[in-house]
């Protein structure tokens, strides 16, 4: 997932108002690495592994 966001976008397709900050991207990547979803029977449990 980090590879998708680390490549620069093509300039003609980027709206300058919608470009996320580097800190936002890093926060989302860190959060997704720490999130664990556990399936038990028909229930789903989410655990944040910090």
BALOBA-1460 file (C-alpha; in Angstrom, 3 decimals):
// residues 50
<rec num="1" residu="x" x="0.000" y="0.000" z="0.000"/>
<rec num="2" residu="x" x="2.841" y="2.413" z="0.729"/>
<rec num="3" residu="x" x="4.078" y="1.929" z="-2.807"/>
<rec num="4" residu="x" x="0.790" y="3.234" z="-4.257"/>
<rec num="5" residu="x" x="0.997" y="6.560" z="-2.425"/>
<rec num="6" residu="x" x="4.708" y="7.138" z="-2.741"/>
<rec num="7" residu="x" x="4.697" y="7.581" z="-6.510"/>
<rec num="8" residu="x" x="4.083" y="11.141" z="-7.746"/>
<rec num="9" residu="x" x="0.806" y="11.708" z="-9.575"/>
<rec num="10" residu="x" x="0.617" y="13.006" z="-13.103"/>
<rec num="11" residu="x" x="0.294" y="16.780" z="-12.968"/>
<rec num="12" residu="x" x="-2.598" y="17.063" z="-15.437"/>
<rec num="13" residu="x" x="-4.768" y="14.690" z="-13.367"/>
<rec num="14" residu="x" x="-4.145" y="16.233" z="-9.943"/>
<rec num="15" residu="x" x="-6.443" y="18.780" z="-8.367"/>
<rec num="16" residu="x" x="-4.111" y="20.839" z="-6.153"/>
<rec num="17" residu="x" x="-6.841" y="21.261" z="-3.509"/>
<rec num="18" residu="x" x="-7.226" y="17.494" z="-3.069"/>
<rec num="19" residu="x" x="-3.592" y="16.487" z="-2.607"/>
<rec num="20" residu="x" x="-3.136" y="15.021" z="0.912"/>
<rec num="21" residu="x" x="-0.301" y="16.060" z="3.159"/>
<rec num="22" residu="x" x="2.589" y="13.657" z="3.699"/>
<rec num="23" residu="x" x="1.654" y="13.417" z="7.405"/>
<rec num="24" residu="x" x="-1.884" y="12.279" z="6.492"/>
<rec num="25" residu="x" x="-0.590" y="9.529" z="4.237"/>
<rec num="26" residu="x" x="1.883" y="8.354" z="6.868"/>
<rec num="27" residu="x" x="-0.821" y="8.332" z="9.560"/>
<rec num="28" residu="x" x="-3.131" y="6.182" z="7.422"/>
<rec num="29" residu="x" x="-0.340" y="3.755" z="6.555"/>
<rec num="30" residu="x" x="0.683" y="3.405" z="10.206"/>
<rec num="31" residu="x" x="-2.936" y="2.917" z="11.266"/>
<rec num="32" residu="x" x="-3.537" y="0.231" z="8.649"/>
<rec num="33" residu="x" x="-0.419" y="-1.625" z="9.795"/>
<rec num="34" residu="x" x="-1.617" y="-1.590" z="13.419"/>
<rec num="35" residu="x" x="-5.234" y="-2.600" z="12.714"/>
<rec num="36" residu="x" x="-6.143" y="-6.255" z="13.110"/>
<rec num="37" residu="x" x="-9.584" y="-7.663" z="12.254"/>
<rec num="38" residu="x" x="-10.478" y="-10.988" z="13.852"/>
<rec num="39" residu="x" x="-13.360" y="-13.096" z="12.539"/>
<rec num="40" residu="x" x="-15.010" y="-15.330" z="15.144"/>
<rec num="41" residu="x" x="-18.092" y="-17.248" z="14.039"/>
<rec num="42" residu="x" x="-20.252" y="-14.488" z="12.522"/>
<rec num="43" residu="x" x="-18.682" y="-11.679" z="14.550"/>
<rec num="44" residu="x" x="-15.859" y="-9.342" z="13.622"/>
<rec num="45" residu="x" x="-13.563" y="-7.811" z="16.215"/>
<rec num="46" residu="x" x="-11.227" y="-4.935" z="15.444"/>
<rec num="47" residu="x" x="-8.080" y="-4.545" z="17.501"/>
<rec num="48" residu="x" x="-5.609" y="-1.694" z="17.286"/>
<rec num="49" residu="x" x="-2.194" y="-3.195" z="18.010"/>
<rec num="50" residu="x" x="-0.250" y="-0.294" z="19.495"/>
